[in-house]
Amino acid sequence: MGAADTVPGVSGGTIALITGIYEDLLGAIKSLNTRVLHRLVCLDLKAALAEIHIRFLLCLFCGIGIAVISLARLMNHLLNYYPIPTWSLFFGLIAASVWVVGRRVKARVSAAAAFFIGAAAAYFIVGMVPAQTPETLGFLFLSGMIAVCAMILPGLSGAFILLILGKYEFVVSVLKNPLTASNLAVLAVFAAGCAVGLAAFSRVLKFLLDRYHSVAFAGLTGLMLGSMRKIWPWKEPLTMERVHGELMVISEKNVLPDGIWPEAALPVLLMVAGFALVFLLERLGPEKYEG
């Protein structure tokens, strides 16, 4: 999930769905409630830990944190120097995810409507142009709240939402050197915004999954399908601007590859590999999507 969340256009929530831990993830986050906070304030640590899914959350978020910090530079390098092969692998992952999750949704009119609404919403959002925004701590806190909501929504990438908000480059630059005093302060504010957004939005998602399970999963599948507009490997820049001294693509359009051989041979193989990897993960993960 951490590796996926460093890539604009790929969601950690998609990985959680593929591996069968999505509902466990929402339930574990929901266990962080006001009772836990009250017991922590009262220094009743044992009772507070008994309330939450501590082992699940500790393992998960340690893994995500380590991956984000250690892979941010690698992902940035791959996207800058090998964009087509990198996007091809993720395209295969998402395409297979749509099939794996979507086939388990019961065919109903309400589910079909949720699927198309989710697909249209994601298609529109990933086509938005990145904005120029302030680098104040208050806006960074708000950015964390919004981006983390996308992180747990399959198909909508928290990294891409940061890109739209104009904060992706800033956060990645901080992650490259996180141990300075100023960068630690920035990361603390951003993490606080993520924590608040995650606690609130996970409850909304958990409610929808408990009450409208099939419809909710149909909507999540639609989000994944619509997001594939962003991760199509072959693109042509439309407008570019210089941001912080670097030339940055502001808008682009999807195009077809120049030819199948040899230009598209490796990307297609990576798509197939990504597709196969999802089915392997599905076999290893528990069955949790029925309903």
Rosetta blueprint (number, residue, H / E / L):
1 M L
2 G H
3 A H
4 A H
5 D H
6 T L
7 V L
8 P L
9 G L
10 V L
11 S L
12 G H
13 G H
14 T H
15 I H
16 A H
17 L H
18 I H
19 T L
20 G L
21 I L
22 Y H
23 E H
24 D H
25 L H
26 L H
27 G H
28 A H
29 I H
30 K H
31 S L
32 L L
33 N L
34 T H
35 R H
36 V H
37 L H
38 H H
39 R H
40 L H
41 V H
42 C L
43 L L
44 D L
45 L H
46 K H
47 A H
48 A H
49 L H
50 A H
51 E H
52 I L
53 H L
54 I H
55 R H
56 F H
57 L H
58 L H
59 C H
60 L H
61 F H
62 C H
63 G H
64 I H
65 G H
66 I H
67 A H
68 V H
69 I H
70 S H
71 L H
72 A H
73 R H
74 L H
75 M H
76 N H
77 H H
78 L H
79 L H
80 N H
81 Y H
82 Y L
83 P H
84 I H
85 P H
86 T H
87 W H
88 S H
89 L H
90 F H
91 F H
92 G H
93 L H
94 I H
95 A H
96 A H
97 S H
98 V H
99 W H
100 V H
101 V H
102 G H
103 R L
104 R L
105 V L
106 K L
107 A L
108 R L
109 V H
110 S H
111 A H
112 A H
113 A H
114 A H
115 F H
116 F H
117 I H
118 G H
119 A H
120 A H
121 A H
122 A H
123 Y H
124 F H
125 I H
126 V L
127 G L
128 M L
129 V L
130 P L
131 A L
132 Q L
133 T L
134 P L
135 E L
136 T L
137 L H
138 G H
139 F H
140 L H
141 F H
142 L H
143 S H
144 G H
145 M H
146 I H
147 A H
148 V H
149 C H
150 A H
151 M H
152 I L
153 L L
154 P L
155 G L
156 L L
157 S L
158 G H
159 A H
160 F H
161 I H
162 L H
163 L H
164 I H
165 L L
166 G L
167 K L
168 Y H
169 E H
170 F H
171 V H
172 V H
173 S H
174 V H
175 L H
176 K H
177 N L
178 P L
179 L L
180 T L
181 A H
182 S H
183 N H
184 L H
185 A H
186 V H
187 L H
188 A H
189 V H
190 F H
191 A H
192 A H
193 G H
194 C H
195 A H
196 V H
197 G H
198 L H
199 A H
200 A H
201 F H
202 S H
203 R H
204 V H
205 L H
206 K H
207 F H
208 L H
209 L H
210 D H
211 R H
212 Y L
213 H H
214 S H
215 V H
216 A H
217 F H
218 A H
219 G H
220 L H
221 T H
222 G H
223 L H
224 M H
225 L H
226 G H
227 S H
228 M H
229 R H
230 K H
231 I H
232 W L
233 P L
234 W L
235 K E
236 E E
237 P E
238 L E
239 T E
240 M E
241 E E
242 R E
243 V E
244 H L
245 G L
246 E E
247 L E
248 M E
249 V E
250 I E
251 S E
252 E E
253 K E
254 N E
255 V L
256 L L
257 P L
258 D L
259 G L
260 I L
261 W L
262 P L
263 E L
264 A L
265 A H
266 L H
267 P H
268 V H
269 L H
270 L H
271 M H
272 V H
273 A H
274 G H
275 F H
276 A H
277 L H
278 V H
279 F H
280 L H
281 L H
282 E H
283 R H
284 L H
285 G L
286 P L
287 E L
288 K L
289 Y L
290 E L
291 G L
